[in-house]
């Protein structure tokens, strides 16, 4: 190769590398200044889609889950966590954040997009329940079949399907999911479900047992001067 050819090749290579770095930096979500232990309001960083919560809007005690909609363990825990959120509906804030493990759950990202899109029409928790309860029905679908399946769910919830389809693939929803993932990665989340109670990671032996999780929450409520509810939660 001549000297001129090498120069041309080098210029092109540098340009391509620069472009890759540019687009990589454009897609990167910066969460260095984000406090993961509080409810995230809608902002440009998360596509103007706030944290999805149950219970008290701004409690001193916050239980946060980083979950993947295709994760079988997340699906198994979803009824228990909803039960816990209901039991403590007047005491704690429960937050769900997206953490799709796309390398092992190829439909996890699409499912998160479907739930977020439903949320933009006021049906986040309805779609959340449908997706988890019927995980085995869609987890092995691909392409159009998978997307059509989620659209059928949207129809059953009375959503505007054209808007749902557009929102599922929108930049805003993509930004929301990436933002949630970035916060999780900042904390060191590498599996799902992962739970934090007031910023402290909850071990599986605790979050997998309704009684133990209730005990941990009760202790945290008491520490913060909040009276725990008197109703009991039965393990499932």
LINJOWO-V476892 format. One record per residue. NEAR is the number of other C-alpha atoms within 8 Angstrom. D_CENTER is the distance of its C-alpha to the mean C-alpha in whole Angstrom. Layout:
BEGIN
<<NEAR,D_CENTER> <NEAR,D_CENTER>>
END
This chain:
BEGIN
<<4,51> <5,53> <6,52> <6,51> <8,49> <9,47> <8,47> <8,45> <8,43> <8,42> <8,41> <8,39> <8,37> <8,37> <8,36> <8,33> <8,32> <8,31> <8,30> <8,27> <8,27> <8,26> <8,24> <8,22> <7,22> <6,21> <6,18> <6,17> <8,15> <7,17> <9,15> <5,18> <5,19> <6,16> <5,16> <8,13> <7,15> <6,15> <9,13> <7,12> <8,15> <10,15> <9,16> <6,17> <10,15> <15,12> <13,14> <11,15> <11,12> <10,11> <11,9> <8,9> <9,11> <10,14> <13,17> <10,19> <7,18> <6,19> <9,20> <6,21> <12,19> <14,16> <12,13> <11,10> <12,8> <14,6> <14,5> <14,7> <13,8> <14,12> <12,12> <7,15> <8,14> <14,11> <13,13> <8,16> <9,15> <9,13> <8,16> <11,17> <8,14> <8,15> <9,19> <11,18> <13,16> <8,19> <10,22> <11,21> <11,20> <6,23> <14,22> <14,19> <16,15> <12,12> <13,9> <11,6> <13,3> <11,1> <12,5> <13,7> <11,11> <9,13> <5,16> <5,16> <10,14> <8,15> <12,14> <14,10> <10,9> <8,12> <12,10> <13,7> <14,10> <12,12> <13,10> <11,9> <14,13> <14,14> <11,12> <9,15> <8,17> <6,17> <10,15> <14,12> <8,12> <8,15> <15,13> <9,11> <8,14> <9,15> <11,13> <12,13> <7,17> <8,18> <12,16> <6,19> <6,20> <9,18> <8,17> <7,20> <8,21> <8,21> <6,22> <6,23> <8,23> <10,19> <9,19> <8,22> <9,20> <10,17> <11,20> <8,22> <10,19> <14,19> <10,23> <7,23> <9,21> <6,23> <10,21> <8,23> <9,22> <6,23> <7,21> <14,18> <10,19> <8,19> <12,16> <12,14> <9,16> <8,16> <7,16> <11,14> <15,11> <11,11> <11,12> <13,9> <14,6> <10,9> <12,9> <12,6> <12,7> <11,10> <11,10> <11,9> <9,12> <9,14> <6,14> <6,15> <10,12> <5,13> <6,12> <12,10> <11,10> <11,11> <12,12> <12,13> <12,16> <8,17> <7,17> <6,18> <8,16> <10,17> <7,19> <6,18> <7,22> <11,21> <11,17> <8,19> <9,22> <14,22> <9,25> <10,24> <11,21> <10,23> <8,25> <9,23> <9,21> <9,25> <8,26> <9,24> <13,25> <10,28> <7,28> <8,27> <6,30> <8,28> <7,29> <9,27> <7,27> <4,30> <5,29> <5,28> <10,25> <6,26> <7,24> <4,23>>
END
